[in-house]
Every structure is written in C-alpha cells, then in structure tokens.
Amino acid sequence: MTPVDAKLPAPDVRIAAAGPSVGVIYNPRSHRNKGQDLNLGVKANIFVAQPPDTTLLKDELARFAARGIDYLVINGGDGTVRDVLTAGLDVFGETWPDVAVLPKGKTNALNVDLGAPPGWTIGAAIGAYASGRRVARRPIRVDALDRAAAPMLGFIFGAGAYTLGIRAGQDAHRLGAFDSLAVGVTAGWGILQALLGSDRNRWRRGVPMELTIGPEGRALPHVPAGDPARRHFVLASTLQRFPAGLNPFGEPRDGLKLAVLDHPTRGLLLQMPAIIRGHGSERLRERGFHRVVADPIEIAVGDEIILDGEAFPAGRYRLTSGPELRFVIP
C-alpha cells in the first residue's frame, strides 16, 4: 500500500504536453456552486456532465471511461464525492483516473485532509494536472450484509451519537455554520448533552450495536459500564486530518481506523475535548474508548448510519478499504 502522504509520480510528460483528457462532474446544487466554474470555453479534451440526480451518474462516468479520460474532476462537497465514487465503482473498479476535488459543499472534510485550496477552480485544477502533487487515499467500501444494495464508497462512516451529531449539524447549517465551524459546534453540543443529561437522554443511552474487527471477526470488548448490547459512538475513516483540528483516532496512520465509545461516563466525557483532538493514553481502552486499525470491520446497528453526511438504513454492514485513488493537489 502506498504511504498516505507519499509523493506519487507525475503523469507521463507526453500526456501533460498534449493536455489531459478531463471529465468534470459538476454539481450545481452544491452549497458554493454558482455556475461560474463552467466558463471553460470549448475544449476538445474537456467533457462536462451535470447529471440532475445520482441515478444518471454511472452513465456519465461510463461515457468518460469510454473516452479514456486521464483525469476526473469532482466539483462538489463530501456527499458529491461519495456519490461519484460509488457510481464509479462498477465503471473504474480498481483502476481510476487521477482525481481532483473542488470543495464546493457545506462540508468538505476530504479537502481538509488533502490540503487543496478552499477556493480552487476547475481551471486551476486542470492546470495542476501536470505540475501538482499526487496524494494516495483509499475510501471506505461499505457493503450492506442484510439487504440487496450496491456497495458504497466514502471517507467518514459513523453511528450512534455521530448520527445524532449529523442531524444536529443540519440545524447548524440552517443557522449559517459550515465546514470546521459546523463540526466544532456540533461536537461541543453533543459532549455537553451527554455530560449533563441522564441515561434516558438520547445523547447518553447509545444504540443497539454489535462490532467485530479483523479477518478473524473478533468481537470488540465492551467495558462493564452501561448496557453491553449498546454503544454510544462509532466513527470509522481512512482520512488523516479532520476539520476543526479533530482527530479521535490519535496519531495519523494508514489504514481503516475505528474509534468507539462504549458508554459516556462523566469522567471520560470530561477528557473528551482532549480525546477528540488525538490525545489520551492507552488506558482509555480500559475506560471504554477504543482506537484500533482493523480491516474488515462488521457492524450491526439499530439506528441509521451516516456515510459522508448522508443517512442510510439501520442494519448490518461490512467496512473494508476501497481502491487506491490518486488525488491531485497544487
């Protein structure tokens, strides 16, 4: 596996000299899109698609693949990236063109990790194809195990209080908070509710959940506190850096990472501001906060799960590392 922040080789200079063949997926519904980025002129090597809904994404990507594109530019936020990668799984499989992401959504956690400029334009991204760096990332592949559904690709998977936090985050968006501000407000509100509420409070009681990790399917231990059939919070990601300076997984590292809080004891919650910034000792495990790198992860959960900001039905899911993607940044 390529190290997370390795500098990958630039494209073939012969391709760069002629100009790459570029496919652009433009989401006009993304929060920061006003249409100005599409003023690219007529260029034979640039193909732009604005599918009105996700059901047509796969067809547009198949057309790009038939044209042999070298470069896929995704103009939209985290949800648009999830939809494009999911639709492209059957089209590109394990061999994708280079990818660039323009942070145009309400949340752009992937862009925080990659380090691309917040004001990046399509023209600038195309210009970076020849001169920019390549950063390798693998999305999470999410397969439903208890129903017929296509696999999904995304970068941040959560359940339990994380689902509650995303719902609260929609209120933060309506109040005008976006990106790192919305993440910080939502995280602080969740900790406060769990700290001050009783075990009847939805922010404290957790949700029914089973978790197994690794090829052997080892059950993740649960501390004696709380109901052993419930967990409070689950987060999984392959990213290294997160909005608002948060990093519940500890030191940045490769692989599919998992952070789990069994039960929100008040002693543990008082440490939570430090924990979600990556601090804390190995003794956190004894108190019910787990940080592990595991592949695969299987989870059965009694409430909706969240993948890159969108809710999906309760059920049983398998998480594995998806195909390696090469993201272009300046």
HELIX and SHEET records of a PDB file:
HELIX    1   1 VAL A   13  ALA A   18  1                                   6    
HELIX    2   2 GLN A   36  LEU A   38  5                                   3    
HELIX    3   3 THR A   54  LEU A   56  5                                   3    
HELIX    4   4 LEU A   57  ALA A   66  1                                  10    
HELIX    5   5 ASP A   78  PHE A   92  1                                  15    
HELIX    6   6 ALA A  109  LEU A  114  1                                   6    
HELIX    7   7 ILE A  122  SER A  131  1                                  10    
HELIX    8   8 ALA A  161  ARG A  174  1                                  14    
HELIX    9   9 ASP A  179  LEU A  196  1                                  18    
HELIX   10  10 ARG A  202  ARG A  205  1                                   4    
HELIX   11  11 PRO A  243  GLY A  245  5                                   3    
HELIX   12  12 ARG A  266  LEU A  270  1                                   5    
HELIX   13  13 MET A  272  ILE A  275  1                                   4    
HELIX   14  14 LEU A  284  ARG A  287  1                                   4    
SHEET    1   A 4 ILE A  46  ALA A  49  0                                        
SHEET    2   A 4 VAL A  22  TYR A  26  1                                        
SHEET    3   A 4 TYR A  71  GLY A  76  1                                        
SHEET    4   A 4 ASP A  98  PRO A 103  1                                        
SHEET    1   B 2 ARG A 133  ARG A 137  0                                        
SHEET    2   B 2 LEU A 325  ILE A 329 -1                                        
SHEET    1   C 6 MET A 152  GLY A 154  0                                        
SHEET    2   C 6 ILE A 140  ALA A 144 -1                                        
SHEET    3   C 6 GLY A 315  SER A 321 -1                                        
SHEET    4   C 6 ILE A 297  VAL A 301 -1                                        
SHEET    5   C 6 VAL A 207  ILE A 213 -1                                        
SHEET    6   C 6 ARG A 218  ALA A 219 -1                                        
SHEET    1   D 6 MET A 152  GLY A 154  0                                        
SHEET    2   D 6 ILE A 140  ALA A 144 -1                                        
SHEET    3   D 6 GLY A 315  SER A 321 -1                                        
SHEET    4   D 6 ILE A 297  VAL A 301 -1                                        
SHEET    5   D 6 VAL A 207  ILE A 213 -1                                        
SHEET    6   D 6 ARG A 230  ARG A 231 -1                                        
SHEET    1   E 6 PHE A 289  VAL A 293  0                                        
SHEET    2   E 6 LYS A 257  LEU A 261 -1                                        
SHEET    3   E 6 PHE A 233  SER A 237 -1                                        
SHEET    4   E 6 ILE A 156  GLY A 160 -1                                        
SHEET    5   E 6 ILE A 305  LEU A 307 -1                                        
SHEET    6   E 6 GLU A 310  PHE A 312 -1                                        
END                                                                             
